[in-house]
Amino acid sequence: MDASFDVIVVGGGHAGVEAARATALRGFKTLLITLNKKMIANMPCNPHIGGSAKGIVVREIDALGGLMGLAADHRPLQMKMLNTGKGPGVQCLRSQQDKHGYPSFVQSVLATIPNLTILEDEVKALSHIEKRVNGVFTAKNGLLQSKIVILTTGTYLDSSIISGSTSYAGGPDGEAASIGLAASLKDLGVKTFRLKTGTPPRLDKKTIDLSKAEIQLGSDEPLRFSCATTHYTPLKDQLPCYLIYTTPETIQLIKDHLNESALFNGLINSSGPRYCPSIESKVVRFADKPRHQLFLEPEFADGDSIYLQGFSTGMPHELQERMVHTLPGLENAKLLKYAYQIEYEALCPLQFDASLKVKAVDGLYCAGQICGTSGYEEAAGLGLMAGINAGNELLGLPKFILSRSEAYIGVMIDDLVTKGADEPYRLLTSRAEHRLLLRHDNADARLTEYGHRYGLISDERYAAYQMKMSRIEQAIAILKEDLVDDRAGLNAYLKENGFPSTNQGYHGIDILKRPHFTYARLAPLMKRLSELNLDYDEILSVETKVKYEGYIAKEEASIESSRKKEGLPLSPSIDYLHLDGLRLEARQKLNQVRPLSIGEASRIPGVNPADVAILLLKLKEKNHG
């Protein structure tokens, strides 16, 4: 095997897949090293893609030319649009995935990519000359050299599997841990810290009484994550999920045995994801709640394994069985897999710049859960960005950095590199101050230009994107220019919605702006509009643009007014510790993070507006000095 590459990606999870594919597609000789080829793109925890904020991230990954959206559309068990009763800023797509079908599809795609080699091996250490990484040392193949290394080791780094009072070295889903690489990072001066996450038990569907659960169906609309997807899974071919709740017996049993949980007996001291707590943590934290909701979710199209969503636990196996049997419909349920907690090493994200390069080490990028995040979607987004930036470095191009107003991916990276993480970071719509602009329907409008620029969106797909944008603008122009042709139909529609009939002519846009009026009902009443024959996604974009036009314009104006100040660059060599006028805390925080712009500096905890004003003043003095 060749021992020299442009890029080596360490880890075959969702971050590693996107990073390796991105560099290989741009023509760089890429090596993806994984402990087990069969586990590439594995889903060791929840069997779904998307959800609140995360679904929009998958759309963003797709618009940039990533793979996750296409893979999620390939063979979903269920597709559903969430928050449809709320505003467009929080609506998002969620899919239930086949845990065999999803990784199988990804692996088949990777096998066809030129310039990409996949190697089954374990990376034991980084090769470097002083602070410049130039390859990796592996257990089987020794030294493999590269110009850039991207670490995407997920939750495998010095990981331990824990339940009850039992702890042993191991990775997720029964895989081996990665031992040795963390020590090599520390030798380079890279700071690590322990995080933990967990997964619930899996149950045998044949032993569950589903008549005691509330069925949760998917959607029958043509929903998709990827703009390149041309097939859809109709509702009749989707599998249902089910909703149940804990019982008083469940809660009492947990309370009686808290000291046996690894989360409360002192065996685990690291932080887990706040927004995905264990069932015993929920019982303690929300002691006033009489019950907690749980979901029964299928893991495979052709199997009986059911994922008990919301029931992650650190209890010993015997207690897990007793706890499960207190739940409605699960009185006789057989456990196929026990729940466990997993502790692992992550890198302090304040050490990265916004391109996901480790600031103090040349040639080293990181992505995914090793950066202190949680979730497949966050990992894939970071992997794609690290891959693009690694390629840009090799080509001598500027760093690719998405702003907070451009993408949830930009929000996530900015949060990580300016605020750090003391628990696994999870994207939420509330983290984005410009979420009305970061919508499901406009991800391609925001990011496809970038994907095409960096060679990840083909000319053919880019042409289709341009055609879509043209059709959307054409529809809006018709709505503004044309009166509703079918007056009788309009009066009937007005009456349906509680409005009086009218003899006055109305432009289409004046009707569509009204609450509860839809494009689908209005289009047949307008000749030119009906001839456009827009698809589901195009209609969603038109309705959102029209109904929220004023809010969107106000948001865009606000962003533009602050953009010049936000983008002012800060030199990485500024001596913050001796910068006159700054408070001591601000000096220390700025020195630790070393922001690249005024915008980054302003978002660092401990840096207040007065400190930012001092920085602006110093910049002004420098520029006029």
C-alpha positions in Angstrom: 0.0 0.0 0.0 1.1 3.6 -0.8 2.3 5.3 2.4 1.9 8.9 1.3 -1.3 10.9 1.0 -2.5 14.5 0.8 -5.0 14.0 3.6 -5.5 11.3 6.2 -8.9 11.1 7.9 -8.9 9.2 11.2 -12.3 7.7 12.0 -15.2 6.4 9.8 -18.2 8.0 11.5 -20.4 10.7 10.0 -17.7 13.4 10.4 -15.0 11.2 8.8 -17.2 10.2 5.9 -18.0 13.8 5.0 -14.4 15.0 5.5 -12.8 12.2 3.4 -15.4 12.4 0.6 -15.0 16.2 0.4 -11.2 16.1 0.0 -11.3 13.1 -2.4 -13.9 14.7 -4.6 -11.7 17.7 -5.0 -8.9 15.5 -6.3 -6.8 15.1 -3.2 -5.3 11.7 -2.5 -7.2 10.8 0.7 -6.9 7.9 3.2 -9.7 7.1 5.5 -8.6 5.0 8.5 -11.2 3.2 10.5 -11.1 0.4 13.1 -13.8 -1.6 11.3 -14.9 -1.0 7.7 -18.3 -2.5 8.4 -19.0 0.2 10.9 -18.4 3.2 8.6 -21.4 5.6 9.0 -22.8 3.4 11.8 -25.6 4.7 14.0 -24.7 3.4 17.4 -27.3 5.4 19.2 -30.6 6.8 18.0 -31.9 5.5 14.6 -32.9 8.8 13.2 -31.6 11.7 11.2 -32.8 15.3 11.6 -35.1 16.9 14.2 -35.1 20.3 15.7 -32.4 22.4 14.1 -30.6 19.2 13.2 -32.9 18.6 10.2 -31.9 22.0 8.8 -28.2 21.2 9.3 -28.7 18.1 7.1 -30.2 20.4 4.4 -27.2 22.6 4.8 -24.8 19.7 4.5 -26.7 18.7 1.3 -26.5 22.3 -0.1 -22.7 22.3 0.4 -22.4 19.0 -1.5 -22.3 16.6 1.5 -23.6 13.1 1.5 -25.8 12.8 4.7 -29.0 14.1 3.0 -28.9 11.7 0.1 -28.1 8.8 2.5 -31.1 9.7 4.8 -33.4 9.9 1.7 -32.2 6.5 0.4 -34.4 4.2 2.4 -36.0 5.9 5.4 -38.4 4.0 7.6 -40.4 7.1 8.3 -40.3 10.8 7.3 -42.0 13.7 9.1 -42.0 17.5 9.1 -41.9 18.8 12.7 -43.3 22.0 14.1 -45.6 22.6 11.1 -48.0 24.6 13.4 -45.2 27.1 14.2 -43.2 29.6 12.2 -40.8 28.6 9.4 -37.8 29.3 11.5 -38.3 26.2 13.6 -39.9 23.8 11.1 -37.6 20.9 10.3 -37.5 17.4 8.8 -36.9 14.2 10.8 -36.5 10.7 9.4 -36.4 7.3 11.0 -33.5 5.4 9.5 -32.8 1.7 8.7 -29.6 1.1 10.7 -28.5 -1.4 8.1 -29.6 0.5 5.0 -28.1 3.8 5.9 -24.4 2.7 6.5 -24.7 0.3 3.6 -25.6 3.1 1.2 -22.8 5.3 2.5 -20.2 2.6 2.2 -21.3 1.8 -1.4 -20.9 5.5 -2.3 -17.5 5.7 -0.8 -16.4 2.7 -2.7 -16.9 4.5 -6.0 -15.0 7.7 -5.2 -11.6 8.1 -7.0 -8.7 9.3 -4.9 -10.2 7.7 -1.7 -8.5 4.7 0.0 -10.2 3.1 3.0 -7.9 1.3 5.5 -8.9 -0.9 8.4 -6.3 -0.1 11.1 -5.8 1.8 14.4 -4.0 5.1 14.7 -1.8 5.0 17.7 0.0 8.3 17.4 0.5 11.4 15.3 3.7 11.9 13.4 5.0 15.4 13.6 8.1 17.6 13.4 7.8 20.1 16.3 4.3 21.6 15.9 3.7 20.4 12.3 1.8 17.1 11.8 3.0 15.1 8.8 1.2 11.7 9.2 0.1 9.0 11.6 1.6 5.9 13.2 -0.7 2.9 12.9 -0.8 -0.5 14.6 -0.6 -2.6 11.4 0.9 -0.4 8.7 3.3 1.7 10.7 4.0 5.3 9.5 1.6 6.7 6.9 2.5 10.2 5.8 0.3 13.1 4.8 0.2 16.9 4.4 -2.9 17.2 6.6 -4.5 14.9 9.2 -8.2 15.3 10.1 -9.2 13.6 13.4 -12.8 12.4 13.5 -12.6 9.7 16.2 -16.1 10.2 17.7 -16.5 8.6 21.1 -13.7 6.0 20.6 -10.8 7.9 22.1 -9.7 6.1 25.3 -13.4 5.2 25.7 -15.0 3.2 28.5 -18.4 1.4 28.6 -20.1 1.8 31.9 -23.3 0.4 33.5 -24.0 0.0 37.2 -20.7 -0.6 38.9 -19.1 -2.1 35.8 -16.6 -0.3 33.6 -14.3 -1.6 30.9 -12.4 -0.2 27.9 -14.6 -0.3 24.8 -16.3 1.7 22.0 -19.9 2.1 21.0 -21.9 -0.9 19.7 -19.5 -3.5 21.0 -16.5 -2.1 19.1 -13.0 -1.6 20.5 -11.7 1.6 22.0 -9.0 3.7 20.3 -6.0 3.6 22.7 -2.9 5.7 22.5 -3.9 8.6 20.2 -5.1 10.7 23.2 -1.6 10.5 24.8 0.0 11.5 21.5 -2.2 14.6 21.4 -1.3 15.6 24.9 2.4 15.3 24.0 1.7 17.8 21.3 0.2 20.2 23.9 -3.4 19.6 22.8 -5.8 19.7 25.8 -8.3 17.0 26.2 -11.2 16.4 28.7 -13.7 13.7 29.4 -17.2 13.6 28.2 -19.9 11.0 28.3 -23.1 10.0 26.5 -25.4 7.1 26.7 -27.8 4.9 24.8 -31.0 3.1 25.8 -31.9 -0.6 25.7 -33.2 -2.3 22.5 -36.3 -4.4 22.7 -37.8 -7.3 20.8 -40.9 -6.1 19.0 -42.5 -9.5 19.2 -42.6 -9.3 23.0 -44.3 -5.8 23.1 -48.0 -5.1 23.4 -48.4 -2.2 21.1 -52.1 -1.8 21.8 -51.1 0.0 25.0 -49.1 2.6 23.0 -50.2 5.6 20.9 -49.2 5.2 17.2 -47.1 8.0 15.7 -47.2 8.0 11.9 -45.0 9.8 9.4 -46.0 12.2 6.6 -47.4 11.5 3.1 -45.9 14.7 1.5 -42.9 14.4 -0.8 -40.3 15.2 1.9 -36.6 15.0 1.3 -33.3 16.2 2.8 -31.4 16.3 -0.5 -32.3 18.5 -3.4 -30.9 15.7 -5.6 -33.4 13.1 -4.3 -36.0 12.3 -6.9 -37.9 9.4 -5.2 -40.0 9.5 -2.0 -41.2 7.0 0.5 -45.0 7.2 0.6 -46.8 6.9 4.0 -48.1 3.4 3.1 -44.4 2.2 2.9 -43.3 3.8 6.2 -43.2 2.2 9.6 -44.9 3.7 12.6 -43.3 4.8 15.9 -45.2 4.6 19.2 -45.6 6.9 22.2 -45.7 5.6 25.8 -45.1 7.1 29.2 -43.3 6.0 32.4 -45.5 4.8 35.2 -45.4 5.7 38.9 -43.8 2.3 39.4 -41.0 3.2 37.0 -40.2 6.4 38.8 -40.3 4.8 42.3 -38.1 1.9 41.2 -35.5 4.4 39.8 -35.6 6.5 43.0 -35.1 3.4 45.2 -32.0 2.4 43.3 -30.3 5.7 42.3 -27.2 4.6 44.2 -26.8 1.7 41.8 -26.7 3.9 38.7 -23.2 4.7 37.3 -24.5 8.3 37.0 -25.0 8.6 40.7 -22.6 6.1 42.4 -19.5 8.1 41.6 -18.3 5.9 38.7 -19.0 8.7 36.2 -17.9 12.2 36.8 -17.8 13.6 33.3 -20.6 15.7 31.7 -23.2 14.3 29.4 -25.6 16.0 26.9 -28.0 18.2 28.9 -30.7 17.9 26.3 -30.6 14.1 26.1 -30.4 13.1 29.8 -30.7 9.6 31.2 -34.1 8.5 32.6 -32.7 8.6 36.2 -31.4 12.2 35.6 -34.9 13.2 34.4 -36.5 11.7 37.5 -34.1 13.6 39.8 -34.1 16.9 37.8 -37.8 17.0 37.2 -39.0 15.5 40.4 -42.4 17.3 40.1 -43.3 15.5 36.9 -45.5 12.5 37.3 -44.4 10.9 34.1 -41.9 11.1 31.2 -42.7 10.4 27.5 -40.8 7.6 25.7 -40.9 6.5 22.1 -40.7 3.0 20.6 -38.8 3.4 17.3 -38.0 0.6 14.8 -34.3 0.2 14.0 -34.6 -2.0 10.9 -37.0 -2.5 8.0 -36.4 -6.3 8.2 -35.9 -6.8 11.9 -37.7 -6.7 15.3 -35.3 -4.4 17.2 -37.1 -1.5 18.9 -35.1 1.5 20.2 -36.6 2.8 23.5 -36.1 6.5 22.9 -35.8 8.6 26.1 -34.7 5.7 28.3 -31.0 6.0 28.4 -29.7 4.7 31.7 -26.6 3.9 33.7 -28.4 1.2 35.8 -27.0 -2.4 36.0 -28.5 -4.9 33.6 -30.9 -6.6 36.1 -32.4 -3.3 37.1 -32.8 -2.3 33.5 -35.0 -5.3 32.9 -37.1 -4.4 35.9 -37.4 -0.8 34.9 -38.5 -1.7 31.3 -41.1 -4.1 32.6 -42.9 -1.3 34.5 -43.7 0.4 31.3 -47.1 0.0 29.5 -47.0 -2.7 26.9 -43.5 -3.7 27.9 -44.4 -5.9 30.9 -43.0 -9.0 29.1 -40.6 -7.2 26.8 -37.3 -9.0 26.0 -34.2 -6.9 26.0 -32.0 -7.5 22.9 -29.3 -5.0 24.0 -28.7 -3.4 27.4 -28.3 0.3 27.8 -24.9 1.7 28.6 -23.0 5.0 29.2 -19.8 5.7 27.4 -17.0 8.0 28.6 -14.4 9.3 26.1 -11.7 11.9 25.5 -12.6 15.0 23.5 -10.5 18.1 22.6 -11.2 21.5 24.2 -12.8 23.3 21.3 -11.3 26.7 22.3 -8.1 25.3 20.7 -9.6 25.4 17.2 -10.0 28.3 14.9 -13.2 28.7 12.9 -11.8 26.5 10.1 -11.6 23.6 12.6 -7.8 23.7 12.5 -6.0 23.2 15.8 -4.4 26.7 16.3 -1.2 25.6 17.9 -0.5 22.6 15.5 -0.1 23.0 11.8 -1.6 20.4 9.5 -4.1 19.2 12.1 -7.9 19.5 11.8 -10.7 18.0 14.0 -14.4 17.3 13.5 -17.3 15.6 15.1 -17.7 14.5 18.7 -14.0 14.8 19.4 -14.7 18.6 19.2 -17.2 18.4 22.1 -20.4 18.0 20.1 -23.2 15.4 20.1 -25.3 14.0 17.3 -24.7 12.5 13.8 -25.8 15.8 12.1 -23.5 18.1 14.0 -20.6 15.6 13.4 -21.3 15.5 9.6 -21.5 19.2 9.4 -18.2 19.7 11.1 -16.6 16.9 9.0 -17.7 18.6 5.8 -16.3 21.9 6.9 -13.0 20.4 8.0 -12.7 18.6 4.7 -13.4 21.8 2.7 -10.9 23.8 4.8 -8.2 21.1 4.5 -8.6 21.2 0.7 -8.5 25.0 0.8 -5.2 24.9 2.7 -3.7 22.6 0.2 -4.7 24.9 -2.6 -3.6 28.0 -0.9 -7.2 29.3 -0.7 -8.7 31.4 2.2 -10.4 29.6 5.1 -14.0 28.8 4.5 -16.0 30.2 7.4 -19.8 30.4 7.5 -21.2 33.3 9.5 -23.9 32.9 12.1 -26.4 34.5 9.7 -25.6 32.0 6.9 -26.0 28.6 8.5 -26.6 26.6 11.6 -23.3 25.1 10.9 -21.8 28.6 11.2 -23.6 29.1 14.5 -22.3 25.7 15.8 -18.6 26.4 14.9 -18.7 29.9 16.2 -20.2 28.7 19.5 -17.6 26.0 19.9 -14.5 28.2 19.1 -15.6 31.2 21.1 -17.6 29.7 24.1 -16.1 26.2 24.3 -18.0 23.3 25.6 -18.1 21.7 29.1 -20.8 19.2 27.9 -21.6 17.6 24.6 -22.8 20.5 22.4 -26.2 20.1 20.7 -27.6 22.4 18.1 -30.9 24.0 19.0 -33.0 26.6 17.1 -32.7 28.9 20.1 -28.9 29.1 19.6 -29.4 31.0 16.3 -30.3 34.7 16.7 -31.1 34.8 13.0 -33.1 31.6 12.7 -35.8 33.2 10.5 -33.1 33.3 7.8 -31.8 29.8 8.6 -34.8 27.8 7.4 -35.4 24.3 6.0 -36.8 25.8 2.7 -33.8 28.1 1.9 -30.8 26.0 2.8 -29.9 25.5 -0.9 -30.4 29.3 -1.6 -28.0 30.0 1.2 -25.2 27.5 0.5 -25.3 25.9 -3.0 -23.0 28.6 -4.4 -20.3 27.6 -1.9 -20.8 23.9 -2.7 -20.4 24.5 -6.4 -17.4 26.8 -5.8 -15.5 24.1 -3.9 -16.3 21.4 -6.4 -18.8 19.4 -4.4 -21.9 20.4 -6.4 -21.8 19.3 -10.0 -22.5 21.7 -12.9 -25.7 19.7 -13.7 -27.0 20.0 -10.1 -26.0 23.7 -10.0 -28.0 24.3 -13.2 -31.0 22.6 -11.6 -30.6 24.8 -8.5 -30.5 27.9 -10.7 -33.7 26.8 -12.5 -35.4 26.3 -9.1 -34.5 29.8 -8.0 -35.7 31.2 -11.3 -39.1 29.4 -10.9 -39.5 30.7 -7.4 -38.8 34.3 -8.4 -41.1 33.9 -11.4 -44.0 32.7 -9.1 -43.5 35.7 -6.8 -43.4 38.1 -9.7 -46.7 36.7 -11.0 -48.3 37.0 -7.6 -47.3 40.6 -7.5 -48.3 41.5 -11.0 -51.5 39.5 -11.7 -55.0 39.8 -10.3 -56.7 36.5 -9.3 -58.4 35.4 -12.5 -61.2 33.2 -11.1 -63.4 35.7 -9.1 -66.0 33.0 -8.2 -63.3 30.7 -7.0 -61.7 33.4 -5.0 -65.0 34.4 -3.3 -65.6 30.7 -2.4 -62.1 30.6 -0.9 -62.6 33.8 1.0 -65.8 32.5 2.5 -64.1 29.2 3.6 -61.7 31.3 5.7 -64.3 33.6 7.2 -63.9 36.6 4.8 -66.7 38.4 3.0 -67.0 38.0 -0.8 -65.8 40.8 -3.0 -66.1 42.3 -6.4 -62.8 44.0 -6.1 -59.8 42.7 -8.0 -57.0 41.3 -5.8 -53.4 40.6 -6.7 -52.4 37.1 -5.8 -49.8 38.3 -3.3 -52.4 40.2 -1.2 -54.4 36.9 -0.9 -51.4 34.7 -0.1 -50.1 37.0 2.6 -53.3 36.4 4.6 -53.1 33.7 7.4 -54.4 30.2 6.5 -54.3 31.0 2.7 -52.1 28.6 0.8 -50.3 28.6 -2.6 -51.8 25.2 -3.4 -55.4 26.6 -3.3 -54.6 29.9 -4.8 -52.6 28.7 -7.8 -55.5 27.1 -9.7 -57.3 30.5 -9.5 -54.5 32.2 -11.4 -53.8 31.1 -15.0 -50.1 32.0 -15.2 -49.4 30.7 -11.7 -51.0 27.3 -12.4 -49.0 26.9 -15.6 -45.7 27.0 -13.5 -46.6 23.7 -11.8 -44.2 24.2 -8.9 -43.1 21.2 -6.8 -43.5 20.8 -3.0 -40.2 22.4 -2.1 -40.7 25.4 -4.4 -44.2 26.1 -3.1 -42.8 26.0 0.5 -40.2 28.6 -0.5 -42.7 30.9 -2.2 -45.1 30.8 0.7 -42.4 31.5 3.3 -40.9 34.4 1.2 -44.4 36.0 0.7 -45.9 35.5 4.2 -42.8 36.6 6.1 -41.4 39.2 3.7 -41.5 42.0 6.1 -39.8 40.0 8.9 -37.2 38.7 6.6 -36.3 42.1 5.3 -36.0 43.5 8.8 -33.7 40.7 9.8 -31.5 41.1 6.7 -31.2 44.9 7.3 -30.2 44.3 10.9 -27.5 41.8 9.8 -26.2 44.2 7.2 -25.9 47.1 9.6 -23.6 45.0 12.0 -21.7 43.1 9.3 -18.9 45.6 8.7 -18.1 45.8 12.4 -18.4 42.0 12.9 -16.0 41.2 10.1 -13.2 43.5 11.2 -10.2 41.2 11.4 -8.1 40.8 14.5 -4.4 39.8 14.2 -3.6 36.4 15.9 -0.5 38.0 17.3 -2.2 40.7 19.4 -0.8 40.8 23.0 -4.1 40.9 24.8 -2.5 40.5 28.3 -0.8 43.9 27.9 -3.5 45.7 26.0 -4.4 48.9 27.9 -8.0 49.5 28.8 -9.2 45.9 28.8 -10.5 44.4 32.0 -8.4 41.5 33.4 -11.1 38.9 32.7 -11.4 40.1 29.1 -7.6 40.0 28.6 -7.5 36.4 29.9 -10.4 35.2 27.8 -9.2 37.0 24.6 -5.8 35.6 25.1 -7.2 32.1 25.5 -9.5 32.1 22.5 -7.5 34.5 20.2 -10.5 35.5 18.0 -10.0 36.2 14.4 -12.6 39.0 14.2 -14.4 41.6 16.3 -17.6 39.5 15.9 -15.9 36.4 17.4 -14.5 38.6 20.2 -17.9 40.0 21.1 -19.3 36.5 21.6 -16.7 35.3 24.0 -18.1 34.9 27.6 -16.4 37.4 29.8 -15.9 40.0 27.0 -18.4 42.8 27.3 -19.4 45.7 25.0 -16.9 48.1 26.7 -14.1 45.6 25.9 -15.2 45.4 22.3 -15.2 49.2 22.1 -11.6 49.2 23.3 -10.7 46.7 20.6 -12.4 48.8 18.0 -10.5 51.9 19.2 -7.2 50.1 19.0 -8.0 48.9 15.5 -8.8 52.5 14.5 -5.6 53.8 16.0 -3.6 51.1 14.2 -5.3 51.8 10.8 -4.6 55.6 11.2 -1.2 55.3 12.8 
